[in-house]
Amino acid sequence: MKGLWTPKFQITSDTRVATAGSCFAQHISAAMQGRGYTWLDSEPAPVCMSKKVRKSYNYEVFSFRTGNIYTPALLRQWVFWALGLEAPSSEVMETDGRFFDPYRPAIEPGGYACAEEVLLARETTLACIRAALIEMDLFVFTLGLTEGWINTTDGTVYPVCPGTIAGQFDADLHAFRNFSYDETLQAMQQAFEAIKEVNPNVKFLLTVSPVPLTATASGDHVLVSTTYSKSVLRAVAGALSSMREDTDYFPSYEVISGAPYRAMFFDPNLRTVTPKGVEHVMSHFFAGVGMQQETPVDPIRKGAPKKVETVGDDLVCEEAVMEAWNAN
């Protein structure tokens, strides 16, 4: 399949790229690093940490140590906190005498020793986010979900349901929210405009995660909820790309989920994407930006696709916790 994407603006190996978003975004950042792109790591790990330990502590996963940012509402929140447009929450969660950041509960295995450490670590990350937003030439963001959880007192947005990774769920304090098209579009626009205030020349590249939901709190079947979520996110990404000269859309969602591919790029669980699927997605990306001469081989036709990039499937994904949680 040819001609899936023609970039709106030039992207070269010298382009300073920051990445964030859902689990699938980790594949994109890894592939770009593997091809020699200038990937911004604004919050590097301590030099004494091994590669395995660094990843378990969410270093070198995204350009800053937020963990996965599944919803545009959560992206807006991190951007506004980092740029001083809103005061960060002081909320901290406690489990078995250890303390966790409710807005990135999985970044510190085993938690922190005290609440003060949580807030100090968050301040460090906010400073790193701010530095990346100012320095980057291109921000690649993968939209993952419309479903989220909010604090009913202050309206802050959580990445996962409180109590699933850390803390305790409180029905009076924590509420489910399935963000609408209008809310999702507004959150993205507000995040982009805030970034442009400190970095007027930055460009944005949006993708939509092809990974379906593993659980839903909407009351609908998870298949119905997945279709709603991905439809909203894809429509928002398309609208932003159409209305903004500084924003482009890369069709990773279509490459994996499109009917012509017959679900061949999903693992047997029909949820996670195979390494070959990631390679095929990135072959379209690199062909579009001129990093390879040959056109991506259509795997539907005879012959196996040429291997473009070896990308590990060892993702850091808080949402995967929901699969075990839902089974209970």
C-alpha positions in Angstrom: 0.0 0.0 0.0 1.5 3.3 -1.1 1.1 7.0 -0.5 -0.4 6.7 3.0 1.4 9.8 4.3 3.0 12.9 2.8 4.5 15.0 5.5 3.2 18.5 5.8 6.7 19.8 6.9 10.3 18.6 6.8 11.5 16.2 9.4 15.2 15.5 9.4 17.7 13.7 11.6 18.6 17.2 13.0 15.0 17.9 14.0 14.9 17.9 17.8 12.0 15.6 18.6 10.1 15.2 21.9 7.7 12.3 22.3 4.8 11.6 24.7 1.5 9.8 24.8 0.1 6.3 25.1 2.0 3.0 25.2 2.2 2.8 21.4 4.1 6.1 21.4 7.1 4.3 22.9 7.5 2.3 19.7 7.8 5.6 17.7 10.4 7.1 20.0 12.5 3.9 20.1 12.4 3.6 16.3 13.4 7.3 15.8 16.3 6.9 18.2 17.3 3.8 16.3 17.4 5.8 13.0 19.6 8.5 14.5 17.1 11.2 15.1 17.7 13.9 17.6 15.4 12.6 20.3 15.2 14.9 23.4 15.7 13.2 26.7 15.1 16.1 29.0 15.1 13.9 32.2 18.0 11.5 31.8 18.6 8.6 34.2 21.4 8.6 36.7 24.5 7.3 35.0 24.8 4.4 37.5 21.5 2.9 36.5 21.5 -0.2 34.2 19.3 -0.1 31.1 16.8 -2.5 32.6 16.5 -0.5 35.8 16.2 2.8 33.9 13.2 1.5 32.0 11.5 0.2 35.1 11.7 3.6 36.6 10.3 5.2 33.4 13.6 6.8 32.2 14.2 6.9 28.5 10.6 5.9 27.8 9.3 9.4 26.8 11.1 12.7 26.6 10.1 13.4 30.3 9.2 11.1 33.1 5.5 11.5 33.2 4.6 7.9 32.4 2.0 7.3 29.7 -0.2 10.3 28.9 -3.3 8.6 27.6 -5.8 11.4 27.3 -5.5 14.9 25.8 -6.9 16.3 29.1 -3.9 14.8 30.9 -1.5 16.3 28.4 -3.1 19.7 28.9 -2.7 19.3 32.6 1.0 18.5 32.5 1.7 21.4 30.0 -0.2 23.9 32.1 1.6 22.7 35.3 5.0 22.8 33.7 4.5 26.3 32.3 3.0 27.8 35.5 -0.4 28.3 34.0 -2.1 26.3 36.7 -0.9 25.3 40.2 0.0 21.6 40.4 -2.0 19.5 42.8 -0.5 18.6 46.1 -2.2 15.2 46.2 -0.2 12.2 47.2 -1.4 8.6 47.6 -0.2 6.1 50.2 -0.1 2.4 50.0 1.4 0.2 52.7 3.5 3.0 54.1 4.9 4.0 50.7 4.0 7.2 48.8 3.0 7.5 45.2 2.3 10.3 42.7 -1.4 9.9 41.7 -0.7 11.6 38.3 2.1 9.1 37.4 1.7 6.2 39.9 3.9 3.7 38.1 7.1 5.7 37.6 8.7 4.7 41.0 8.5 1.0 41.7 7.8 0.5 45.4 7.0 4.2 45.8 8.7 7.0 47.7 9.7 7.1 51.4 7.6 10.2 52.1 5.1 12.6 50.6 7.7 15.3 50.3 9.8 13.1 48.0 6.8 12.7 45.7 6.3 16.4 45.3 10.0 17.2 44.9 10.3 14.5 42.2 7.3 15.9 40.4 8.8 19.4 40.5 11.9 18.0 38.9 9.8 16.5 36.1 7.9 19.7 35.6 11.1 21.6 35.1 12.2 18.9 32.6 8.9 19.2 30.7 9.3 22.9 30.6 12.8 22.6 29.2 11.7 20.1 26.5 8.7 22.3 25.4 11.1 25.2 24.9 13.8 23.3 23.1 11.9 20.9 20.8 11.4 21.5 17.1 8.8 18.7 16.8 6.4 17.3 19.4 5.1 13.8 18.5 2.0 12.9 20.6 0.0 9.7 20.4 -3.6 10.0 21.5 -4.6 6.8 23.3 -7.9 7.1 25.2 -11.0 9.3 25.8 -11.8 7.5 29.1 -10.2 8.8 32.3 -10.7 9.6 36.0 -10.9 13.0 37.6 -10.7 14.4 41.1 -14.2 15.8 41.8 -12.8 18.4 44.2 -10.3 20.2 41.9 -11.0 18.7 38.5 -7.5 17.2 38.1 -7.1 14.3 35.7 -5.5 10.9 36.6 -3.8 8.6 34.1 -5.6 5.5 35.6 -8.3 4.8 38.1 -7.1 5.5 41.6 -6.6 2.3 43.6 -5.6 0.2 40.7 -1.9 0.9 41.0 -1.7 2.9 44.2 -3.9 4.5 46.8 -7.5 3.8 47.5 -10.5 4.5 45.4 -13.0 6.9 46.9 -16.3 7.2 45.2 -16.9 10.6 46.7 -13.6 11.9 45.4 -12.9 10.0 42.2 -15.2 10.0 39.2 -15.1 8.4 35.8 -15.1 10.7 32.8 -15.4 9.8 29.1 -14.2 12.9 27.3 -16.3 14.1 24.4 -15.1 15.3 21.0 -15.4 18.9 22.0 -13.6 18.4 25.3 -10.8 16.5 23.6 -10.4 19.0 20.8 -10.4 21.9 23.3 -7.7 20.2 25.5 -5.4 19.7 22.6 -5.9 23.2 21.3 -5.2 24.7 24.7 -2.1 22.5 25.2 -0.8 23.5 21.7 -1.4 27.2 22.2 0.3 27.2 25.6 3.4 25.5 24.1 3.4 28.0 21.2 3.7 30.8 23.7 7.1 29.6 24.8 8.1 28.0 21.5 6.5 29.8 18.5 8.2 27.7 15.8 7.4 24.3 17.2 5.5 21.8 15.0 3.2 19.0 16.1 2.8 15.5 14.7 -0.2 13.5 16.0 -0.8 9.8 15.9 -3.6 7.6 17.3 -2.8 4.4 19.1 -4.3 1.4 17.4 -4.3 -0.6 20.7 -7.9 -1.3 21.7 -9.2 -0.8 25.2 -8.7 -3.7 27.6 -11.4 -2.6 30.0 -14.0 0.2 30.2 -16.0 1.9 33.0 -18.5 3.4 30.5 -21.1 0.6 31.0 -20.8 -0.3 27.3 -19.2 -3.4 25.9 -15.4 -2.8 25.6 -15.7 -3.2 21.8 -18.3 -0.4 21.6 -16.2 1.7 23.9 -13.1 1.2 21.8 -14.9 2.3 18.7 -16.1 5.4 20.4 -12.8 6.3 21.9 -10.8 5.7 18.7 -13.4 7.5 16.6 -13.2 10.6 18.8 -9.4 10.6 18.9 -9.1 10.1 15.1 -11.6 12.9 14.4 -9.8 15.3 16.7 -6.4 14.5 15.2 -7.8 15.0 11.7 -9.5 18.3 12.7 -6.3 19.6 14.2 -4.3 18.6 11.1 -6.8 20.3 8.8 -7.2 23.5 10.8 -3.6 24.1 11.9 -0.6 24.6 9.6 1.8 23.6 12.4 0.1 20.2 12.9 0.3 17.0 10.9 -1.2 13.5 11.3 0.6 10.3 10.7 -1.7 7.3 10.1 -0.2 4.6 12.4 -3.8 3.8 13.5 -4.9 3.0 9.9 -1.8 0.9 9.1 -2.5 -1.4 12.0 -6.3 -1.4 12.3 -7.3 -0.9 8.7 -9.5 -3.6 7.1 -7.0 -4.3 4.3 -4.5 -5.6 6.9 -6.9 -8.2 8.3 -5.7 -7.8 11.9 -2.4 -9.4 10.9 -0.4 -7.0 12.9 -2.0 -7.9 16.2 -0.8 -10.5 18.7 -3.1 -13.5 19.4 -4.8 -11.4 22.1 -5.9 -9.1 19.3 -4.8 -6.1 21.4 -1.0 -5.7 21.4 0.8 -4.9 18.2 3.5 -7.3 16.9 7.1 -6.1 16.3 6.5 -6.7 12.6 3.5 -4.4 12.8 5.6 -1.7 14.4 8.3 -2.2 11.8 5.7 -1.8 9.0 4.2 1.4 10.6 7.7 2.9 10.9 8.6 1.9 7.4 5.8 4.2 6.2 7.0 7.0 8.5 10.7 6.8 7.3 9.6 6.5 3.7 7.5 9.6 4.1 10.4 11.7 5.6 12.9 10.3 3.0 15.0 8.2 5.4 14.7 5.1 3.1 14.6 4.9 -0.7 12.3 1.9 -1.2 8.5 2.1 -0.8 7.2 0.1 2.1 6.3 -3.4 1.0 2.6 -4.3 1.2 2.5 -7.4 3.4 -0.8 -8.4 1.8 1.0 -9.0 -1.5 3.5 -11.8 -2.0 6.8 -11.6 -0.2 7.6 -10.7 3.3 8.1 -7.0 4.2 11.7 -5.9 4.5 12.7 -5.4 8.1 13.1 -1.7 8.7 13.9 -1.4 12.4 14.1 -3.7 15.3 11.8 -2.4 18.0 11.4 -4.2 21.3 7.9 -4.9 22.6 9.0 -4.3 26.2 6.6 -1.4 26.8 5.9 0.4 30.0 2.1 0.5 30.1 0.0 1.3 33.1 -3.2 0.5 31.2 -2.1 -3.2 31.1 -2.7 -3.3 34.8 -6.4 -3.0 34.0 -6.3 -6.3 32.2 -5.4 -8.2 35.4 -7.7 -5.9 37.4 -10.6 -6.5 35.1 -10.1 -10.3 35.3 -10.8 -10.1 39.0 
